[in-house]
Amino acid sequence: MDIKMPRMTGFDVLEWIKNDGALRRIPVVIVSSSNRPEDIDRAYELGANAYMVKPMDYHAVERLFGSITHYWGLECAKPGLETIGQR
């Protein structure tokens, strides 16, 4: 998710996800063009699981999203669906 989105910022969406009992365990990776320390700190304070600065080169963006997909989609252990939202 990017922090610069129309209607709601990524920070707003992140805060909503992490404050919702049924959704808060969903991993959220921020991918933003902002490398401002205050944006990075705020994302982690709101519960982001990772913050990645989006590269300007298209192929580098492809590699970044490939690594995110590999790590979060294939490498990480995931909670059972039956346990999501029960806490």
mmCIF file of the C-alpha atoms, coordinates in Angstrom:
data_MODEL
# 
_entry.id   MODEL 
# 
loop_
_atom_site.group_PDB 
_atom_site.id 
_atom_site.type_symbol 
_atom_site.label_atom_id 
_atom_site.label_alt_id 
_atom_site.label_comp_id 
_atom_site.label_asym_id 
_atom_site.label_entity_id 
_atom_site.label_seq_id 
_atom_site.pdbx_PDB_ins_code 
_atom_site.Cartn_x 
_atom_site.Cartn_y 
_atom_site.Cartn_z 
_atom_site.occupancy 
_atom_site.B_iso_or_equiv 
_atom_site.pdbx_formal_charge 
_atom_site.auth_seq_id 
_atom_site.auth_comp_id 
_atom_site.auth_asym_id 
_atom_site.auth_atom_id 
_atom_site.pdbx_PDB_model_num 
ATOM 1  C CA . MET A 1 1  ? 0.000   0.000   0.000   1.00 0.00 ? 1  MET A CA 1 
ATOM 2  C CA . ASP A 1 2  ? 1.193   3.516   -0.729  1.00 0.00 ? 2  ASP A CA 1 
ATOM 3  C CA . ILE A 1 3  ? 0.779   6.367   1.731   1.00 0.00 ? 3  ILE A CA 1 
ATOM 4  C CA . LYS A 1 4  ? -0.183  8.789   -1.053  1.00 0.00 ? 4  LYS A CA 1 
ATOM 5  C CA . MET A 1 5  ? -3.634  7.673   -2.180  1.00 0.00 ? 5  MET A CA 1 
ATOM 6  C CA . PRO A 1 6  ? -6.806  9.557   -3.110  1.00 0.00 ? 6  PRO A CA 1 
ATOM 7  C CA . ARG A 1 7  ? -9.642  9.968   -0.586  1.00 0.00 ? 7  ARG A CA 1 
ATOM 8  C CA . MET A 1 8  ? -7.839  8.223   2.311   1.00 0.00 ? 8  MET A CA 1 
ATOM 9  C CA . THR A 1 9  ? -4.127  8.244   2.934   1.00 0.00 ? 9  THR A CA 1 
ATOM 10 C CA . GLY A 1 10 ? -2.276  5.000   3.378   1.00 0.00 ? 10 GLY A CA 1 
ATOM 11 C CA . PHE A 1 11 ? -1.810  6.013   7.007   1.00 0.00 ? 11 PHE A CA 1 
ATOM 12 C CA . ASP A 1 12 ? -5.602  6.247   7.406   1.00 0.00 ? 12 ASP A CA 1 
ATOM 13 C CA . VAL A 1 13 ? -6.110  2.800   5.865   1.00 0.00 ? 13 VAL A CA 1 
ATOM 14 C CA . LEU A 1 14 ? -3.271  1.310   7.935   1.00 0.00 ? 14 LEU A CA 1 
ATOM 15 C CA . GLU A 1 15 ? -4.730  2.721   11.139  1.00 0.00 ? 15 GLU A CA 1 
ATOM 16 C CA . TRP A 1 16 ? -8.193  1.388   10.221  1.00 0.00 ? 16 TRP A CA 1 
ATOM 17 C CA . ILE A 1 17 ? -6.816  -2.102  9.459   1.00 0.00 ? 17 ILE A CA 1 
ATOM 18 C CA . LYS A 1 18 ? -4.721  -2.318  12.623  1.00 0.00 ? 18 LYS A CA 1 
ATOM 19 C CA . ASN A 1 19 ? -7.610  -1.098  14.831  1.00 0.00 ? 19 ASN A CA 1 
ATOM 20 C CA . ASP A 1 20 ? -10.103 -3.617  13.445  1.00 0.00 ? 20 ASP A CA 1 
ATOM 21 C CA . GLY A 1 21 ? -10.126 -6.873  15.400  1.00 0.00 ? 21 GLY A CA 1 
ATOM 22 C CA . ALA A 1 22 ? -10.920 -8.975  12.349  1.00 0.00 ? 22 ALA A CA 1 
ATOM 23 C CA . LEU A 1 23 ? -8.266  -7.350  10.139  1.00 0.00 ? 23 LEU A CA 1 
ATOM 24 C CA . ARG A 1 24 ? -5.387  -6.351  12.395  1.00 0.00 ? 24 ARG A CA 1 
ATOM 25 C CA . ARG A 1 25 ? -3.353  -9.512  11.778  1.00 0.00 ? 25 ARG A CA 1 
ATOM 26 C CA . ILE A 1 26 ? -3.216  -8.889  8.032   1.00 0.00 ? 26 ILE A CA 1 
ATOM 27 C CA . PRO A 1 27 ? 0.370   -7.963  7.170   1.00 0.00 ? 27 PRO A CA 1 
ATOM 28 C CA . VAL A 1 28 ? 0.656   -4.487  5.686   1.00 0.00 ? 28 VAL A CA 1 
ATOM 29 C CA . VAL A 1 29 ? 3.672   -3.504  3.615   1.00 0.00 ? 29 VAL A CA 1 
ATOM 30 C CA . ILE A 1 30 ? 3.997   0.182   2.815   1.00 0.00 ? 30 ILE A CA 1 
ATOM 31 C CA . VAL A 1 31 ? 5.615   0.882   -0.561  1.00 0.00 ? 31 VAL A CA 1 
ATOM 32 C CA . SER A 1 32 ? 6.065   4.602   -0.993  1.00 0.00 ? 32 SER A CA 1 
ATOM 33 C CA . SER A 1 33 ? 8.201   7.073   -2.864  1.00 0.00 ? 33 SER A CA 1 
ATOM 34 C CA . SER A 1 34 ? 8.681   8.880   0.451   1.00 0.00 ? 34 SER A CA 1 
ATOM 35 C CA . ASN A 1 35 ? 11.906  8.217   2.290   1.00 0.00 ? 35 ASN A CA 1 
ATOM 36 C CA . ARG A 1 36 ? 11.127  10.847  4.942   1.00 0.00 ? 36 ARG A CA 1 
ATOM 37 C CA . PRO A 1 37 ? 12.014  9.484   8.391   1.00 0.00 ? 37 PRO A CA 1 
ATOM 38 C CA . GLU A 1 38 ? 8.777   10.884  9.843   1.00 0.00 ? 38 GLU A CA 1 
ATOM 39 C CA . ASP A 1 39 ? 6.711   8.894   7.285   1.00 0.00 ? 39 ASP A CA 1 
ATOM 40 C CA . ILE A 1 40 ? 8.657   5.716   7.998   1.00 0.00 ? 40 ILE A CA 1 
ATOM 41 C CA . ASP A 1 41 ? 8.339   6.185   11.771  1.00 0.00 ? 41 ASP A CA 1 
ATOM 42 C CA . ARG A 1 42 ? 4.614   6.934   11.525  1.00 0.00 ? 42 ARG A CA 1 
ATOM 43 C CA . ALA A 1 43 ? 3.982   3.820   9.431   1.00 0.00 ? 43 ALA A CA 1 
ATOM 44 C CA . TYR A 1 44 ? 5.675   1.601   11.988  1.00 0.00 ? 44 TYR A CA 1 
ATOM 45 C CA . GLU A 1 45 ? 3.949   3.366   14.877  1.00 0.00 ? 45 GLU A CA 1 
ATOM 46 C CA . LEU A 1 46 ? 0.597   2.618   13.218  1.00 0.00 ? 46 LEU A CA 1 
ATOM 47 C CA . GLY A 1 47 ? 1.495   -1.069  12.857  1.00 0.00 ? 47 GLY A CA 1 
ATOM 48 C CA . ALA A 1 48 ? 3.055   -1.492  9.409   1.00 0.00 ? 48 ALA A CA 1 
ATOM 49 C CA . ASN A 1 49 ? 4.908   -4.770  9.058   1.00 0.00 ? 49 ASN A CA 1 
ATOM 50 C CA . ALA A 1 50 ? 7.405   -3.334  6.574   1.00 0.00 ? 50 ALA A CA 1 
ATOM 51 C CA . TYR A 1 51 ? 8.194   -0.051  4.837   1.00 0.00 ? 51 TYR A CA 1 
ATOM 52 C CA . MET A 1 52 ? 9.870   -0.080  1.449   1.00 0.00 ? 52 MET A CA 1 
ATOM 53 C CA . VAL A 1 53 ? 10.953  2.981   -0.503  1.00 0.00 ? 53 VAL A CA 1 
ATOM 54 C CA . LYS A 1 54 ? 9.729   2.655   -4.068  1.00 0.00 ? 54 LYS A CA 1 
ATOM 55 C CA . PRO A 1 55 ? 12.575  2.844   -6.597  1.00 0.00 ? 55 PRO A CA 1 
ATOM 56 C CA . MET A 1 56 ? 12.208  5.101   -9.633  1.00 0.00 ? 56 MET A CA 1 
ATOM 57 C CA . ASP A 1 57 ? 13.304  2.470   -12.163 1.00 0.00 ? 57 ASP A CA 1 
ATOM 58 C CA . TYR A 1 58 ? 10.482  0.258   -13.485 1.00 0.00 ? 58 TYR A CA 1 
ATOM 59 C CA . HIS A 1 59 ? 12.551  -2.934  -13.407 1.00 0.00 ? 59 HIS A CA 1 
ATOM 60 C CA . ALA A 1 60 ? 13.649  -2.199  -9.854  1.00 0.00 ? 60 ALA A CA 1 
ATOM 61 C CA . VAL A 1 61 ? 9.969   -1.795  -8.895  1.00 0.00 ? 61 VAL A CA 1 
ATOM 62 C CA . GLU A 1 62 ? 9.240   -5.185  -10.480 1.00 0.00 ? 62 GLU A CA 1 
ATOM 63 C CA . ARG A 1 63 ? 12.059  -6.786  -8.464  1.00 0.00 ? 63 ARG A CA 1 
ATOM 64 C CA . LEU A 1 64 ? 10.857  -5.099  -5.276  1.00 0.00 ? 64 LEU A CA 1 
ATOM 65 C CA . PHE A 1 65 ? 7.314   -6.390  -5.688  1.00 0.00 ? 65 PHE A CA 1 
ATOM 66 C CA . GLY A 1 66 ? 8.660   -9.811  -6.608  1.00 0.00 ? 66 GLY A CA 1 
ATOM 67 C CA . SER A 1 67 ? 10.663  -9.946  -3.387  1.00 0.00 ? 67 SER A CA 1 
ATOM 68 C CA . ILE A 1 68 ? 7.683   -8.720  -1.336  1.00 0.00 ? 68 ILE A CA 1 
ATOM 69 C CA . THR A 1 69 ? 5.458   -11.370 -2.901  1.00 0.00 ? 69 THR A CA 1 
ATOM 70 C CA . HIS A 1 70 ? 8.062   -14.079 -2.355  1.00 0.00 ? 70 HIS A CA 1 
ATOM 71 C CA . TYR A 1 71 ? 8.665   -13.167 1.288   1.00 0.00 ? 71 TYR A CA 1 
ATOM 72 C CA . TRP A 1 72 ? 5.099   -12.446 2.451   1.00 0.00 ? 72 TRP A CA 1 
ATOM 73 C CA . GLY A 1 73 ? 3.395   -14.885 0.079   1.00 0.00 ? 73 GLY A CA 1 
ATOM 74 C CA . LEU A 1 74 ? 5.716   -17.877 0.224   1.00 0.00 ? 74 LEU A CA 1 
ATOM 75 C CA . GLU A 1 75 ? 8.232   -17.630 3.058   1.00 0.00 ? 75 GLU A CA 1 
ATOM 76 C CA . CYS A 1 76 ? 6.187   -16.377 6.021   1.00 0.00 ? 76 CYS A CA 1 
ATOM 77 C CA . ALA A 1 77 ? 4.106   -18.715 8.128   1.00 0.00 ? 77 ALA A CA 1 
ATOM 78 C CA . LYS A 1 78 ? 0.493   -17.579 8.163   1.00 0.00 ? 78 LYS A CA 1 
ATOM 79 C CA . PRO A 1 79 ? -2.191  -17.843 10.828  1.00 0.00 ? 79 PRO A CA 1 
ATOM 80 C CA . GLY A 1 80 ? -5.063  -20.198 10.191  1.00 0.00 ? 80 GLY A CA 1 
ATOM 81 C CA . LEU A 1 81 ? -8.111  -18.487 8.742   1.00 0.00 ? 81 LEU A CA 1 
ATOM 82 C CA . GLU A 1 82 ? -10.221 -19.767 11.605  1.00 0.00 ? 82 GLU A CA 1 
ATOM 83 C CA . THR A 1 83 ? -8.134  -17.781 14.111  1.00 0.00 ? 83 THR A CA 1 
ATOM 84 C CA . ILE A 1 84 ? -8.342  -14.437 12.304  1.00 0.00 ? 84 ILE A CA 1 
ATOM 85 C CA . GLY A 1 85 ? -10.765 -12.126 14.056  1.00 0.00 ? 85 GLY A CA 1 
ATOM 86 C CA . GLN A 1 86 ? -11.271 -14.329 17.142  1.00 0.00 ? 86 GLN A CA 1 
ATOM 87 C CA . ARG A 1 87 ? -9.096  -12.244 19.463  1.00 0.00 ? 87 ARG A CA 1 
# 
